[in-house]
Amino acid sequence: MTGLVHDRRGAGPPLVLLHGIGHHWRAWEPVLDRLAEHHDVIAVDLPGFGHSPAPTSGPAGMPALVAALTSFFTSLGLGPSASGSLDDPRPHVAGNSLGGAIALELAAAGHVASATALSPAGFASTGQLRYAVAVLTSLRLVSRLPTPLVRTVLRSPRLRAAAFGMLLSRPGRITLERAMADTAALRDGPAFRAVARASRGYAFTGQPTVPVTVAWGTRDLILRPRQSAVARRGLPHARHVDLAGCGHVPMSDDPDLVADLILTTTGAKP
């Protein structure tokens, strides 16, 4: 699949940003302009999320998502597969949750120059994964309330903070417009159920040879921080970072910290 909706800005080495299940490219808005000072930043709606179409056939698991991204890279002229030349630059990649797992898989397959994974999937036990999917599914059910009612609820800063408290450690920072857009993305993503179903039993087992940073919010209530210990054992050569005070979507909780983390991994910042 090559027709993935995306936002592109900045100049420099390419950097692709991948969101989590039920989210959209706008998850990265708090850090986009900062990253674009150093990179050609491409924030993507994954297949079946945001405004990207869902695949019409075939599986919805990790191999299909990785294949969709590598095809997308080729369509933009990124990486050796675009023309067969080993001199073509591979993009850097950063991902959150599901996007973090995809970033690691792309790194293990040699498709990217570096990978930053924020609270990545792939390191949870069966029970932990079941819990995470159950929480996100519950949030999705709530998002299907009538839009006028959702807007009325989210117009209250106190209720908006409560609604996003499972995803963000600082939910009071999210605006009404952003909250409505995120709610619509969670409600309308046609690939949510298929991707959630395909995630059962998934575990990351690759060994990337490119620079990798794995970072976990210390207040992540979806993929709990204890999963970072599994990641440390599985990826002993990666850089592992605790994001103090951050929740599951750390680019909203501490944009400067996350931007610095990504730029250090890509080599744009010493």
PLY file of the C-alpha trace (Angstrom):
ply
format ascii 1.0
element vertex 270
property float x
property float y
property float z
element edge 269
property int vertex1
property int vertex2
end_header
0.00 0.00 0.00
1.50 3.33 -1.08
-1.41 5.77 -0.67
-0.97 6.62 2.99
-2.16 10.05 4.08
0.65 12.02 5.66
1.87 15.45 6.70
5.30 16.50 5.48
7.37 19.47 6.59
10.96 20.56 7.13
14.20 19.67 5.38
17.11 17.36 6.01
17.44 13.59 6.45
13.99 11.98 6.26
12.26 11.06 9.52
9.01 9.05 9.48
6.66 9.21 12.47
4.23 6.37 13.28
1.29 6.64 15.68
-0.40 4.03 17.86
-3.58 2.00 17.34
-6.66 4.19 17.11
-4.64 7.37 16.67
-3.57 9.44 13.65
-0.60 11.47 12.42
-1.69 14.46 14.48
-0.50 12.62 17.59
2.91 14.05 16.66
1.82 17.69 16.31
3.40 18.79 19.61
6.88 17.85 18.31
6.55 18.28 14.53
7.93 21.79 14.15
10.85 21.10 16.47
11.79 17.95 14.54
11.31 19.75 11.22
14.16 22.13 12.13
16.51 19.17 11.54
14.63 16.68 9.36
12.31 16.18 6.43
9.52 14.98 8.72
6.79 12.68 7.41
4.00 11.93 9.89
1.86 9.07 8.59
-1.69 7.83 9.06
-1.22 4.05 9.27
-3.40 1.85 7.03
-6.99 1.96 8.26
-6.40 4.84 10.69
-6.85 8.58 10.37
-7.58 9.26 6.72
-5.57 6.38 5.24
-7.68 3.65 3.62
-7.85 0.24 5.19
-6.46 -2.69 3.19
-9.23 -4.34 1.17
-7.91 -7.84 1.76
-5.19 -9.80 3.48
-4.07 -9.98 7.11
-3.84 -6.96 9.42
-0.87 -8.14 11.48
2.64 -6.84 11.86
4.08 -8.28 8.59
1.35 -6.50 6.61
1.97 -3.20 8.41
5.73 -3.43 7.84
5.14 -4.22 4.17
2.79 -1.24 3.85
5.41 1.09 5.31
8.25 -0.21 3.16
6.04 0.24 0.09
5.27 3.76 1.28
8.98 4.48 1.66
9.56 3.35 -1.90
6.73 5.54 -3.20
8.46 8.57 -1.66
11.89 7.59 -2.97
13.22 6.72 0.48
15.76 3.97 0.97
17.68 1.58 -1.28
14.55 -0.20 -2.47
13.39 2.95 -4.25
15.91 2.61 -7.08
18.15 -0.30 -6.15
21.02 2.03 -5.26
22.78 1.41 -1.97
23.51 5.13 -1.83
19.85 6.05 -1.36
19.23 7.27 2.20
17.15 5.16 4.52
14.75 7.21 6.64
14.95 7.47 10.38
11.76 6.36 12.12
10.06 7.04 15.43
6.89 5.37 16.66
4.56 5.26 19.63
2.85 2.10 20.94
1.85 0.10 17.82
3.97 2.54 15.83
6.89 1.85 18.17
6.70 -1.86 17.42
6.55 -1.14 13.68
9.60 1.12 14.04
11.54 -1.69 15.72
10.47 -4.21 13.07
11.57 -1.83 10.31
14.92 -1.43 12.07
15.37 -5.19 12.45
14.63 -5.62 8.74
17.26 -3.02 7.80
14.79 -0.57 6.26
15.64 2.45 8.44
18.71 4.36 9.59
17.61 4.52 13.24
14.53 3.82 15.34
13.03 5.53 18.37
10.28 3.49 20.03
8.06 5.16 22.63
6.20 2.66 24.85
6.31 0.11 22.03
4.03 -2.88 21.76
5.71 -6.27 21.61
6.99 -6.61 25.17
3.75 -7.31 27.05
2.62 -10.59 28.57
-0.65 -12.08 27.36
-2.48 -10.61 30.31
-0.89 -7.19 29.94
-1.78 -7.09 26.26
-5.36 -8.16 26.97
-5.64 -5.36 29.52
-4.27 -2.74 27.10
-6.63 -3.76 24.30
-9.57 -3.80 26.72
-8.83 -0.25 27.90
-8.48 1.07 24.35
-11.63 -0.75 23.25
-13.54 0.79 26.14
-12.33 4.24 25.17
-13.42 3.54 21.61
-16.92 2.59 22.76
-17.20 5.88 24.65
-16.03 7.77 21.55
-19.12 6.49 19.73
-21.47 8.60 21.82
-23.27 11.28 19.76
-20.83 13.94 18.60
-22.76 16.88 20.17
-22.66 15.10 23.53
-18.94 14.35 23.17
-18.26 18.00 22.35
-20.26 19.15 25.36
-18.31 16.84 27.66
-14.92 17.70 26.19
-15.63 21.43 26.33
-15.13 21.20 30.10
-11.38 21.23 30.90
-12.01 19.03 33.95
-14.02 16.44 32.02
-11.58 16.59 29.09
-8.73 15.81 31.45
-10.68 12.89 32.90
-11.49 11.54 29.42
-7.82 11.47 28.39
-6.36 10.53 31.76
-5.61 6.94 30.73
-3.54 8.08 27.75
-1.85 11.22 29.04
-0.25 12.07 32.35
-0.92 15.76 31.70
-4.34 15.63 30.02
-5.10 19.22 30.96
-2.78 20.34 28.16
-4.92 18.93 25.35
-7.13 21.46 23.56
-10.80 20.92 22.72
-10.04 20.84 19.00
-7.31 18.25 19.43
-9.45 16.20 21.81
-12.29 16.10 19.27
-9.92 15.11 16.47
-8.35 12.33 18.56
-11.79 11.06 19.57
-12.91 10.95 15.94
-9.75 9.08 14.95
-10.35 6.47 17.65
-14.02 6.13 16.70
-13.62 6.00 12.93
-10.48 3.90 12.38
-11.82 0.91 10.39
-8.71 -1.18 11.05
-8.94 -0.99 14.85
-10.62 -4.35 15.48
-8.57 -6.25 12.92
-5.25 -4.87 14.16
-6.22 -5.43 17.80
-7.18 -9.02 17.00
-3.94 -9.60 15.08
-1.91 -8.28 18.03
-2.77 -11.33 20.15
0.39 -13.26 20.76
2.63 -10.68 19.06
6.10 -10.26 20.56
9.08 -8.39 19.16
12.04 -10.72 18.74
14.27 -8.89 16.26
17.81 -7.62 16.76
18.35 -4.31 14.93
21.90 -3.30 14.07
21.11 0.40 13.61
20.89 2.89 16.50
17.77 2.19 18.58
16.26 4.04 21.53
13.44 2.53 23.55
11.74 4.96 25.92
8.91 4.41 28.38
6.72 6.90 30.21
6.97 6.24 33.93
3.23 6.94 34.23
2.10 4.89 31.24
-1.26 3.34 32.18
-1.75 1.38 28.93
1.53 -0.47 28.34
2.85 -0.40 31.89
6.45 0.73 32.55
7.41 -2.70 33.90
7.39 -3.87 30.28
10.51 -1.78 29.75
12.44 -4.43 31.72
11.46 -6.99 29.08
12.63 -4.61 26.37
15.95 -4.10 28.13
16.56 -7.84 28.20
15.46 -8.35 24.62
17.38 -5.37 23.23
20.57 -5.20 25.31
22.40 -3.02 22.77
19.69 -0.37 22.51
19.58 2.84 24.51
16.84 2.62 27.13
15.34 5.75 28.66
12.70 6.40 31.32
10.48 9.37 30.44
9.83 10.80 33.88
6.23 11.79 34.47
5.03 10.86 30.98
2.05 8.71 30.06
1.36 6.48 27.09
1.54 9.29 24.53
4.64 11.14 25.77
4.91 13.57 22.85
1.84 15.31 24.31
3.04 15.20 27.90
6.60 16.48 27.36
7.21 17.57 23.74
10.70 18.96 24.36
11.89 15.79 26.08
10.56 13.58 23.28
11.93 15.79 20.51
15.38 15.79 22.12
15.21 12.01 22.50
14.41 11.48 18.81
17.00 14.00 17.61
19.69 12.34 19.72
18.83 8.96 18.20
18.93 10.29 14.63
22.24 12.02 15.30
20.85 15.49 14.66
21.63 16.52 18.23
24.84 15.54 20.04
0 1
1 2
2 3
3 4
4 5
5 6
6 7
7 8
8 9
9 10
10 11
11 12
12 13
13 14
14 15
15 16
16 17
17 18
18 19
19 20
20 21
21 22
22 23
23 24
24 25
25 26
26 27
27 28
28 29
29 30
30 31
31 32
32 33
33 34
34 35
35 36
36 37
37 38
38 39
39 40
40 41
41 42
42 43
43 44
44 45
45 46
46 47
47 48
48 49
49 50
50 51
51 52
52 53
53 54
54 55
55 56
56 57
57 58
58 59
59 60
60 61
61 62
62 63
63 64
64 65
65 66
66 67
67 68
68 69
69 70
70 71
71 72
72 73
73 74
74 75
75 76
76 77
77 78
78 79
79 80
80 81
81 82
82 83
83 84
84 85
85 86
86 87
87 88
88 89
89 90
90 91
91 92
92 93
93 94
94 95
95 96
96 97
97 98
98 99
99 100
100 101
101 102
102 103
103 104
104 105
105 106
106 107
107 108
108 109
109 110
110 111
111 112
112 113
113 114
114 115
115 116
116 117
117 118
118 119
119 120
120 121
121 122
122 123
123 124
124 125
125 126
126 127
127 128
128 129
129 130
130 131
131 132
132 133
133 134
134 135
135 136
136 137
137 138
138 139
139 140
140 141
141 142
142 143
143 144
144 145
145 146
146 147
147 148
148 149
149 150
150 151
151 152
152 153
153 154
154 155
155 156
156 157
157 158
158 159
159 160
160 161
161 162
162 163
163 164
164 165
165 166
166 167
167 168
168 169
169 170
170 171
171 172
172 173
173 174
174 175
175 176
176 177
177 178
178 179
179 180
180 181
181 182
182 183
183 184
184 185
185 186
186 187
187 188
188 189
189 190
190 191
191 192
192 193
193 194
194 195
195 196
196 197
197 198
198 199
199 200
200 201
201 202
202 203
203 204
204 205
205 206
206 207
207 208
208 209
209 210
210 211
211 212
212 213
213 214
214 215
215 216
216 217
217 218
218 219
219 220
220 221
221 222
222 223
223 224
224 225
225 226
226 227
227 228
228 229
229 230
230 231
231 232
232 233
233 234
234 235
235 236
236 237
237 238
238 239
239 240
240 241
241 242
242 243
243 244
244 245
245 246
246 247
247 248
248 249
249 250
250 251
251 252
252 253
253 254
254 255
255 256
256 257
257 258
258 259
259 260
260 261
261 262
262 263
263 264
264 265
265 266
266 267
267 268
268 269
